[in-house]
Amino acid sequence: MPRVIGIDIPDNKRLEVSLTYIYGVGRKLSNEIIAKLNLDPNMRAHKLTGDDVARLNGILQTDYIVKGI
């Protein structure tokens, strides 16, 4: 399972749905983040590279206020 800001997101779900498992991230915010990072919202989370996870962590920590971090 990919670990984003300390939360294990489900790896068998589409990325736009997996990110909603992070407290404070809904479908709208998930799609906004995916668009900023030029990722495919339909890809499965287990296909994220280490670089993709690092970029997700970075954008969530700097640009968004997410509960639990």
Residue pairs with C-beta under 8 A, 6 or more apart in sequence:
1 8
1 9
1 10
1 11
1 45
1 46
2 8
2 9
2 11
2 18
2 45
2 46
2 48
2 53
3 9
3 53
4 19
4 22
4 53
4 56
4 57
4 60
5 22
5 56
5 57
5 60
5 61
5 66
5 68
5 69
6 68
6 69
7 21
7 22
7 23
7 68
9 18
9 19
9 21
9 22
9 45
10 17
10 18
10 21
10 45
11 18
11 44
11 45
11 46
12 44
12 45
12 46
13 44
13 45
14 41
14 42
14 43
14 44
14 45
15 30
15 34
15 39
15 40
15 41
15 42
15 43
15 44
15 45
15 48
16 27
16 30
16 31
16 34
16 41
16 42
17 27
17 30
18 45
19 25
19 29
19 30
19 33
19 34
19 56
20 26
20 27
20 30
22 60
22 66
22 68
23 66
23 67
23 68
24 64
24 65
24 66
24 67
24 68
25 33
25 60
25 64
25 66
29 64
30 41
31 41
33 56
33 59
33 60
33 64
34 40
34 41
36 59
36 63
37 52
37 55
37 56
37 59
39 52
48 56
60 66
60 69
61 69
